[in-house]
Amino acid sequence: GHSQGGIDSRYVASEAGGARGGQIGALITIGTPHQGTPFTDIALGLLPGPTEQTLAFLLNFLGATQEQESDVLASLYTLSETYMQDEFNVVFVDDPRVEYWSWMGETCVGGIGCDDILDPLLVFSYQTIAALAGPNDGLVPESSAPWGEYLGLIPADHIDEIGQIAGVTSPAYDHIEFFRDNARMLRENAY
């Protein structure tokens, strides 16, 4: 599960979410805000910061229309640090029958100091999160991504982690081979 998909997958895999008697054996998350992301807390006014500018960025990034804004705001709340730490992680605990693994992307502006060049679409969010929470993939702080066995960093921003846009990623990261390697890991562990 990537990003919010990792949270959704944890919900399904948790005992409270209905793992249905052990039908799920393993879960791998990538760039998932398991502890939330302060960027959504700012957008929702839960943390001080440029609320209007941050919210406008997210609405544009997600392609929301005015009619969808309330749904988007509700969705953003589920990615906030407030919700993830105080509500979700308390209610939806890990199922002991499920193996949990996680990855995180590493990026930097201009590729200076890392193997990935931050996508220009993510510069504002990257800088905002960096000021509050340190290294991030453009939307999720590195500190929020580990869950279960943390497998480390991949040279990719939040968009590149799954091979967006149009499959173009840094030369140091082959998203197709990354996913194949993870599938091999699942097979080797009998999942």
C-alpha positions in Angstrom: 0.0 0.0 0.0 1.3 3.4 -1.0 0.6 6.6 1.0 -3.0 6.5 2.2 -3.3 3.1 0.6 -1.0 1.8 3.3 -3.4 3.2 6.0 -6.3 1.6 4.2 -4.4 -1.7 4.0 -3.6 -1.6 7.7 -7.3 -1.1 8.4 -8.2 -4.2 6.4 -5.4 -6.2 8.0 -6.2 -5.2 11.6 -8.3 -7.3 13.8 -10.7 -4.4 14.2 -10.8 -3.9 10.5 -11.7 -7.5 9.8 -8.7 -9.6 8.8 -11.2 -12.4 8.5 -9.4 -15.2 10.3 -5.9 -14.7 8.9 -6.6 -14.3 5.2 -3.9 -11.6 5.1 -0.4 -12.8 5.7 1.8 -9.8 5.0 1.5 -6.1 4.3 4.2 -3.8 2.7 3.7 -0.1 3.0 5.6 2.6 1.0 5.7 6.3 1.9 2.7 5.8 4.3 2.1 8.4 7.0 1.6 5.9 9.8 2.0 8.7 12.3 0.3 11.3 10.0 1.8 14.2 8.2 2.0 17.7 9.6 1.2 19.1 6.2 -2.4 18.1 6.5 -2.5 19.4 10.1 -1.5 22.8 8.8 -4.0 22.6 5.9 -6.8 21.9 8.4 -5.6 24.6 10.9 -4.6 22.0 13.5 -1.0 23.3 13.5 0.1 26.9 12.9 1.4 27.6 9.4 0.2 28.9 6.0 -3.2 27.2 6.2 -4.8 28.7 3.2 -1.8 28.2 0.9 -1.3 24.7 2.2 -5.0 23.8 1.7 -5.0 25.3 -1.8 -1.9 23.3 -2.7 -3.5 20.0 -1.5 -6.8 20.7 -3.3 -5.0 21.5 -6.5 -2.7 18.5 -6.1 -5.6 16.2 -5.6 -7.6 17.8 -8.4 -10.6 18.6 -6.1 -13.5 20.7 -7.2 -15.5 22.9 -5.0 -18.2 20.3 -4.7 -15.6 17.7 -3.5 -13.9 20.0 -1.0 -15.7 18.7 2.1 -14.9 15.1 1.1 -11.3 16.1 0.5 -11.2 17.8 3.9 -12.5 14.7 5.6 -10.0 12.6 3.7 -7.1 14.9 4.7 -8.1 14.7 8.3 -7.5 10.9 8.2 -3.9 11.7 7.2 -3.3 14.2 10.0 -0.9 13.5 12.9 -3.9 14.3 15.2 -6.0 11.5 13.7 -3.4 8.9 13.1 -1.8 9.1 16.5 -4.8 9.8 18.7 -7.5 7.8 16.9 -6.5 5.4 14.1 -3.4 3.8 15.7 -5.2 3.3 19.0 -8.3 1.6 17.5 -6.8 -0.3 14.5 -4.0 -2.3 16.1 -1.8 -4.8 14.2 -3.1 -8.3 13.8 -0.4 -10.6 15.3 -0.9 -13.0 12.4 0.2 -10.4 9.8 3.8 -9.6 9.0 4.3 -5.8 8.5 7.1 -4.2 6.4 7.6 -0.6 5.4 9.7 1.5 3.0 10.2 5.3 2.7 11.3 7.5 -0.1 14.3 9.9 0.1 14.5 13.0 -2.0 16.1 16.4 -2.0 15.8 19.7 -3.9 18.0 19.6 -6.9 19.3 16.1 -6.0 21.9 17.7 -3.8 22.8 15.2 -1.0 20.7 12.3 -2.3 20.0 10.2 -5.4 16.6 11.7 -6.3 15.6 15.1 -7.6 12.4 16.3 -5.9 9.6 16.8 -8.4 8.8 20.5 -8.7 5.1 19.8 -7.8 6.3 18.8 -4.3 8.7 21.7 -3.5 6.2 23.7 -1.4 5.1 20.7 0.7 8.6 19.3 1.0 10.0 22.6 2.4 7.0 23.0 4.7 7.4 19.5 6.1 11.2 19.8 6.3 10.9 22.8 8.5 8.5 21.0 10.9 9.6 17.3 10.8 12.8 17.1 8.9 13.6 14.7 6.0 10.5 13.7 3.9 9.5 12.4 0.5 7.5 15.6 -0.4 4.4 14.7 1.5 5.3 12.2 4.3 8.0 12.7 7.0 10.6 9.9 7.2 9.8 9.6 10.9 6.2 8.7 10.1 6.8 5.9 7.6 8.3 3.0 9.6 5.8 0.4 10.5 6.6 -3.2 11.5 10.0 -4.1 10.1 11.4 -1.0 8.5 13.2 -1.9 5.3 14.8 1.5 4.7 14.9 4.3 2.1 14.5 4.2 -1.6 15.7 7.1 -3.9 12.3 8.5 -4.8 9.9 11.3 -3.9 6.3 10.6 -3.0 5.3 10.6 -6.7 8.2 8.5 -7.9 7.7 5.8 -5.2 5.1 4.2 -7.4 6.5 5.3 -10.8 4.5 8.4 -11.4 4.4 10.5 -13.5 4.4 8.4 -16.7 6.9 6.0 -15.2 9.8 8.5 -15.1 11.9 8.2 -11.9 15.5 8.9 -11.0 18.2 6.8 -12.7 18.9 5.4 -9.2 15.4 3.9 -8.8 13.6 1.4 -11.0 10.1 1.2 -9.6 9.2 -1.9 -11.6 12.2 -3.8 -10.2 11.5 -2.5 -6.7 8.0 -4.0 -6.8 9.3 -7.2 -8.3 11.9 -7.4 -5.5 9.1 -7.0 -2.9 7.0 -9.7 -4.6 10.1 -12.0 -4.5 10.4 -11.2 -0.8 6.8 -12.2 -0.2 7.3 -15.4 -2.1 10.5 -16.2 -0.3 8.7 -15.8 3.0 5.8 -18.1 1.8 3.2 -15.4 1.4 
